[in-house]
Amino acid sequence: MAGSRGEAARREDEPLSLDPGVIEQAYVRERKRRARKSAREVSVRVSNARFWVMLAVLSFFTVCFTLLAWNVVHETFGI
């Protein structure tokens, strides 16, 4: 069993032939994989930035609303 897994892993890493077309396809596949990974990292960073900006905006509006409500309560009841 262990030998078959090792052979399978070795076969995945090695190109199936020395045909330049197959090797070029492997390079193209790896470039696309790296490009997808890079795009994913950028997407995650943008998503995190958007989250924190929205959290700040909502916090700002919450504070403004709270101060406005406090002012109305203070004027109405004289507290």
N, CA and C atoms as a LAMMPS dump frame, in Angstrom:
ITEM: TIMESTEP
0
ITEM: NUMBER OF ATOMS
237
ITEM: BOX BOUNDS ff ff ff
-5.0000000000000000e+02 5.0000000000000000e+02
-5.0000000000000000e+02 5.0000000000000000e+02
-5.0000000000000000e+02 5.0000000000000000e+02
ITEM: ATOMS id mol type element x y z
1 1 1 N 0.813 -1.19 0
2 1 2 C 0 0 0
3 1 3 C 0.863 1.264 0
4 2 1 N 1.826 1.369 0.902
5 2 2 C 2.641 2.576 1.005
6 2 3 C 3.436 2.807 -0.273
7 3 1 N 3.867 1.749 -0.902
8 3 2 C 4.625 1.884 -2.141
9 3 3 C 3.77 2.455 -3.26
10 4 1 N 2.518 2.071 -3.332
11 4 2 C 1.655 2.572 -4.402
12 4 3 C 1.36 4.061 -4.222
13 5 1 N 1.223 4.502 -2.968
14 5 2 C 1.009 5.927 -2.734
15 5 3 C 2.241 6.727 -3.115
16 6 1 N 3.403 6.24 -2.799
17 6 2 C 4.644 6.922 -3.151
18 6 3 C 4.816 7.005 -4.652
19 7 1 N 4.461 5.929 -5.351
20 7 2 C 4.551 5.937 -6.81
21 7 3 C 3.564 6.929 -7.416
22 8 1 N 2.369 6.99 -6.853
23 8 2 C 1.36 7.918 -7.368
24 8 3 C 1.817 9.363 -7.167
25 9 1 N 2.386 9.664 -6.001
26 9 2 C 2.863 11.02 -5.746
27 9 3 C 4.016 11.357 -6.682
28 10 1 N 4.876 10.392 -6.918
29 10 2 C 6.008 10.629 -7.816
30 10 3 C 5.505 10.864 -9.239
31 11 1 N 4.486 10.116 -9.639
32 11 2 C 3.956 10.264 -11
33 11 3 C 3.277 11.618 -11.198
34 12 1 N 2.643 12.163 -10.164
35 12 2 C 1.987 13.465 -10.295
36 12 3 C 3.003 14.578 -10.496
37 13 1 N 4.171 14.462 -9.864
38 13 2 C 5.186 15.506 -9.955
39 13 3 C 5.949 15.469 -11.273
40 14 1 N 6.115 14.31 -11.835
41 14 2 C 6.899 14.174 -13.056
42 14 3 C 6.011 14.368 -14.282
43 15 1 N 6.538 15.033 -15.315
44 15 2 C 5.772 15.088 -16.559
45 15 3 C 5.673 13.691 -17.147
46 16 1 N 4.581 13.427 -17.846
47 16 2 C 4.365 12.095 -18.387
48 16 3 C 5.338 11.769 -19.512
49 17 1 N 5.786 12.768 -20.218
50 17 2 C 6.74 12.525 -21.284
51 17 3 C 7.667 13.721 -21.394
52 18 1 N 8.631 13.618 -22.256
53 18 2 C 9.554 14.725 -22.473
54 18 3 C 9.11 15.582 -23.648
55 19 1 N 7.88 15.404 -24.068
56 19 2 C 7.323 16.19 -25.163
57 19 3 C 7.273 17.66 -24.735
58 20 1 N 7.856 18.572 -25.504
59 20 2 C 7.851 19.986 -25.126
60 20 3 C 6.443 20.549 -24.941
61 21 1 N 5.49 20.051 -25.688
62 21 2 C 4.107 20.529 -25.548
63 21 3 C 3.528 20.184 -24.194
64 22 1 N 3.814 18.98 -23.722
65 22 2 C 3.297 18.558 -22.42
66 22 3 C 3.965 19.362 -21.309
67 23 1 N 5.255 19.588 -21.436
68 23 2 C 5.972 20.371 -20.435
69 23 3 C 5.46 21.81 -20.427
70 24 1 N 5.239 22.371 -21.596
71 24 2 C 4.708 23.743 -21.681
72 24 3 C 3.313 23.828 -21.056
73 25 1 N 2.492 22.81 -21.272
74 25 2 C 1.158 22.785 -20.672
75 25 3 C 1.257 22.751 -19.143
76 26 1 N 2.244 22.01 -18.635
77 26 2 C 2.437 21.961 -17.183
78 26 3 C 2.836 23.337 -16.655
79 27 1 N 3.724 24.035 -17.39
80 27 2 C 4.104 25.391 -16.986
81 27 3 C 2.901 26.333 -17.005
82 28 1 N 2.108 26.238 -18.047
83 28 2 C 0.923 27.1 -18.164
84 28 3 C -0.039 26.817 -17.013
85 29 1 N -0.229 25.528 -16.7
86 29 2 C -1.128 25.146 -15.609
87 29 3 C -0.625 25.715 -14.275
88 30 1 N 0.678 25.644 -14.041
89 30 2 C 1.243 26.177 -12.802
90 30 3 C 1.132 27.699 -12.744
91 31 1 N 1.342 28.373 -13.878
92 31 2 C 1.191 29.832 -13.905
93 31 3 C -0.243 30.226 -13.586
94 32 1 N -1.192 29.506 -14.15
95 32 2 C -2.605 29.799 -13.883
96 32 3 C -2.934 29.55 -12.424
97 33 1 N -2.369 28.48 -11.85
98 33 2 C -2.612 28.176 -10.445
99 33 3 C -2.066 29.289 -9.553
100 34 1 N -0.867 29.759 -9.853
101 34 2 C -0.281 30.858 -9.074
102 34 3 C -1.079 32.149 -9.25
103 35 1 N -1.55 32.387 -10.467
104 35 2 C -2.348 33.591 -10.716
105 35 3 C -3.659 33.533 -9.935
106 36 1 N -4.299 32.363 -9.886
107 36 2 C -5.534 32.217 -9.107
108 36 3 C -5.268 32.442 -7.626
109 37 1 N -4.141 31.908 -7.135
110 37 2 C -3.793 32.083 -5.729
111 37 3 C -3.552 33.557 -5.418
112 38 1 N -2.855 34.24 -6.301
113 38 2 C -2.583 35.662 -6.108
114 38 3 C -3.884 36.464 -6.144
115 39 1 N -4.749 36.151 -7.087
116 39 2 C -6.034 36.849 -7.185
117 39 3 C -6.867 36.609 -5.931
118 40 1 N -6.816 35.407 -5.406
119 40 2 C -7.554 35.076 -4.185
120 40 3 C -7.022 35.898 -3.003
121 41 1 N -5.693 36.025 -2.902
122 41 2 C -5.101 36.808 -1.819
123 41 3 C -5.517 38.273 -1.909
124 42 1 N -5.537 38.817 -3.113
125 42 2 C -5.971 40.21 -3.305
126 42 3 C -7.442 40.346 -2.922
127 43 1 N -8.243 39.386 -3.336
128 43 2 C -9.667 39.415 -3.016
129 43 3 C -9.903 39.385 -1.508
130 44 1 N -9.125 38.573 -0.802
131 44 2 C -9.27 38.489 0.655
132 44 3 C -8.876 39.81 1.299
133 45 1 N -7.786 40.437 0.825
134 45 2 C -7.37 41.721 1.389
135 45 3 C -8.429 42.795 1.158
136 46 1 N -9.007 42.84 -0.032
137 46 2 C -10.044 43.836 -0.34
138 46 3 C -11.277 43.581 0.524
139 47 1 N -11.62 42.33 0.691
140 47 2 C -12.772 41.983 1.515
141 47 3 C -12.553 42.395 2.968
142 48 1 N -11.358 42.164 3.487
143 48 2 C -11.058 42.568 4.862
144 48 3 C -11.123 44.088 5.011
145 49 1 N -10.581 44.805 4.049
146 49 2 C -10.621 46.275 4.102
147 49 3 C -12.066 46.764 4.053
148 50 1 N -12.875 46.17 3.181
149 50 2 C -14.283 46.569 3.075
150 50 3 C -15.014 46.314 4.39
151 51 1 N -14.715 45.194 5.037
152 51 2 C -15.345 44.877 6.32
153 51 3 C -15.025 45.946 7.361
154 52 1 N -13.739 46.297 7.495
155 52 2 C -13.353 47.264 8.518
156 52 3 C -13.889 48.661 8.217
157 53 1 N -13.949 49.039 6.945
158 53 2 C -14.516 50.346 6.59
159 53 3 C -15.999 50.385 6.939
160 54 1 N -16.716 49.326 6.611
161 54 2 C -18.155 49.295 6.924
162 54 3 C -18.384 49.272 8.432
163 55 1 N -17.528 48.57 9.161
164 55 2 C -17.651 48.554 10.62
165 55 3 C -17.431 49.962 11.187
166 56 1 N -16.452 50.679 10.665
167 56 2 C -16.193 52.051 11.119
168 56 3 C -17.366 52.97 10.789
169 57 1 N -17.917 52.842 9.576
170 57 2 C -19.056 53.686 9.175
171 57 3 C -20.264 53.403 10.064
172 58 1 N -20.558 52.136 10.294
173 58 2 C -21.703 51.792 11.144
174 58 3 C -21.484 52.254 12.583
175 59 1 N -20.268 52.149 13.068
176 59 2 C -19.967 52.631 14.418
177 59 3 C -20.156 54.139 14.498
178 60 1 N -19.713 54.854 13.471
179 60 2 C -19.882 56.31 13.44
180 60 3 C -21.361 56.679 13.489
181 61 1 N -22.178 56.027 12.653
182 61 2 C -23.609 56.332 12.637
183 61 3 C -24.274 55.95 13.962
184 62 1 N -23.818 54.891 14.589
185 62 2 C -24.37 54.486 15.881
186 62 3 C -24.079 55.544 16.942
187 63 1 N -22.859 56.04 16.953
188 63 2 C -22.491 57.084 17.917
189 63 3 C -23.297 58.356 17.649
190 64 1 N -23.425 58.737 16.367
191 64 2 C -24.212 59.937 16.031
192 64 3 C -25.661 59.784 16.465
193 65 1 N -26.258 58.642 16.185
194 65 2 C -27.651 58.4 16.566
195 65 3 C -27.811 58.414 18.082
196 66 1 N -26.858 57.821 18.791
197 66 2 C -26.925 57.792 20.256
198 66 3 C -26.838 59.205 20.831
199 67 1 N -25.92 60.014 20.303
200 67 2 C -25.802 61.388 20.788
201 67 3 C -27.058 62.203 20.473
202 68 1 N -27.616 62.005 19.29
203 68 2 C -28.846 62.712 18.927
204 68 3 C -29.992 62.296 19.837
205 69 1 N -30.124 60.991 20.091
206 69 2 C -31.19 60.51 20.973
207 69 3 C -30.991 61.037 22.386
208 70 1 N -29.759 61.061 22.865
209 70 2 C -29.48 61.593 24.2
210 70 3 C -29.867 63.068 24.291
211 71 1 N -29.564 63.808 23.228
212 71 2 C -29.9 65.232 23.212
213 71 3 C -31.423 65.431 23.272
214 72 1 N -32.161 64.643 22.52
215 72 2 C -33.625 64.751 22.519
216 72 3 C -34.185 64.378 23.882
217 73 1 N -33.669 63.317 24.488
218 73 2 C -34.133 62.912 25.807
219 73 3 C -33.806 64.003 26.833
220 74 1 N -32.631 64.575 26.725
221 74 2 C -32.207 65.62 27.659
222 74 3 C -33.112 66.85 27.534
223 75 1 N -33.422 67.253 26.306
224 75 2 C -34.295 68.417 26.117
225 75 3 C -35.729 68.117 26.551
226 76 1 N -36.191 66.907 26.32
227 76 2 C -37.579 66.578 26.629
228 76 3 C -37.802 66.428 28.138
229 77 1 N -36.938 65.694 28.816
230 77 2 C -37.146 65.393 30.228
231 77 3 C -36.264 66.201 31.163
232 78 1 N -35.308 66.932 30.639
233 78 2 C -34.451 67.738 31.486
234 78 3 C -33.495 66.933 32.328
235 79 1 N -33.113 65.786 31.867
236 79 2 C -32.198 64.916 32.626
237 79 3 C -30.788 65.382 32.45
